Amino acid sequence: MKTRDDIIMMFSNLFLVLPVIFSFIYNERLYLFFATGIFIFSVLYHWFKIVNVSSVYFRIFEWLDVLFGIGSFSYMYYYVYKYSHEQDKLVLYVLLSLAILFFLWGRRKNYKLLHPWFHVVAPAVSSTILVLAHLS
């Protein structure tokens, strides 16, 4: 049975399309791979968490979501190092780190309330990194 929290969790996944769009616009193929994977597998993970948490699909999509998330954040740290302007690097590293800390804290504090906000914060941070790196 879907609750209001489940519906909010599913709709918050829409924000994950932002880094997909920006990485496509800026022709960042590797990040496009990670961002697309997160968008697909996060939706599937949260969907199967609602409809059949005991299925093998839930576990597969959970692991794929985690792997693409780790890959995405790891690549964003590298991307900041390699492509960001020197004056932006410290702020972008802090934003990335705060996004990860927010995820870890929110997971323990109140997952259903805070995790949808992670679906907003993480794409906002990665989209900001992509945009700032491409400003002249």
C-alpha positions in Angstrom: 0.0 0.0 0.0 1.4 3.3 -1.0 1.5 6.0 1.6 1.9 9.8 1.2 5.6 9.4 2.0 6.0 6.8 -0.8 4.4 9.1 -3.3 6.7 12.0 -2.3 9.7 9.6 -2.5 8.8 8.6 -6.0 8.1 12.1 -7.2 11.3 13.4 -5.7 13.2 11.2 -8.1 12.2 13.5 -10.9 14.9 15.9 -9.7 17.5 13.3 -10.6 16.9 14.0 -14.3 18.6 17.4 -13.9 22.2 16.1 -14.0 21.2 13.9 -16.9 20.1 17.0 -18.8 23.2 19.0 -17.9 25.7 16.2 -18.6 24.0 15.8 -22.0 24.1 19.5 -22.8 27.8 19.7 -21.9 28.6 16.4 -23.6 30.0 14.9 -20.4 29.5 11.2 -21.4 30.9 9.5 -18.3 28.8 11.6 -16.0 25.8 11.1 -18.3 26.3 7.3 -17.7 26.3 7.7 -14.0 23.5 10.2 -13.8 21.3 8.1 -16.1 22.0 5.0 -14.0 21.1 6.8 -10.8 17.9 8.1 -12.4 16.8 4.7 -13.6 17.9 2.6 -10.7 16.8 4.9 -8.0 13.3 5.0 -9.4 13.2 1.2 -9.7 14.7 0.7 -6.2 12.1 3.0 -4.6 9.3 1.4 -6.7 10.2 -2.1 -5.6 10.6 -1.0 -2.0 6.9 0.0 -2.2 5.5 -2.9 -4.2 7.7 -5.9 -3.3 10.5 -5.3 -0.9 11.2 -9.1 -0.6 11.8 -9.6 -4.4 15.2 -10.2 -5.9 14.6 -7.2 -8.1 14.5 -4.9 -5.1 18.0 -6.2 -4.0 19.4 -5.9 -7.5 18.1 -2.3 -8.0 19.3 -1.4 -4.5 22.8 -2.5 -5.3 22.8 -0.8 -8.7 21.5 2.4 -7.2 24.3 2.4 -4.6 27.0 1.5 -7.1 25.9 4.3 -9.5 25.6 6.7 -6.6 29.1 5.9 -5.4 30.5 6.2 -8.9 28.7 9.5 -9.4 30.0 11.1 -6.3 33.5 9.7 -6.9 33.5 11.1 -10.4 32.2 14.5 -9.2 35.2 14.8 -6.8 37.5 14.0 -9.7 35.5 16.4 -12.0 35.9 19.3 -9.5 39.6 18.6 -9.3 40.1 18.4 -13.1 37.7 20.8 -14.6 36.5 23.4 -12.0 37.9 26.9 -11.8 40.4 27.2 -8.9 38.3 29.8 -7.1 35.3 27.4 -7.1 37.0 24.2 -6.0 36.8 24.5 -2.2 33.1 25.4 -2.2 32.3 22.6 -4.6 34.2 20.0 -2.5 32.4 21.3 0.6 29.0 21.0 -1.2 29.8 17.5 -2.3 30.8 16.4 1.2 27.8 18.1 2.8 25.5 16.3 0.3 27.0 12.9 1.4 26.8 13.8 5.0 23.2 14.8 4.6 22.5 11.5 3.0 24.2 9.5 5.8 22.6 11.7 8.6 19.2 11.6 7.0 19.3 7.8 6.6 19.7 7.4 10.3 17.5 10.3 11.5 14.3 10.0 9.5 14.7 8.2 6.1 11.2 8.8 4.8 11.2 12.5 5.6 14.7 13.4 4.6 15.6 11.1 1.8 13.3 12.8 -0.8 15.3 16.0 0.0 18.5 14.1 -0.9 16.9 13.6 -4.3 16.8 17.4 -4.6 20.2 18.3 -2.9 22.4 15.8 -4.8 21.2 16.7 -8.3 21.4 20.4 -7.4 25.0 20.0 -6.3 26.1 17.9 -9.3 24.3 20.2 -11.7 26.0 23.2 -10.1 29.4 21.6 -10.6 28.7 20.9 -14.3 27.4 24.4 -15.0 30.2 26.2 -13.1 32.9 24.1 -14.8 31.6 25.2 -18.2 31.3 28.9 -17.5 34.0 30.9 -19.1 
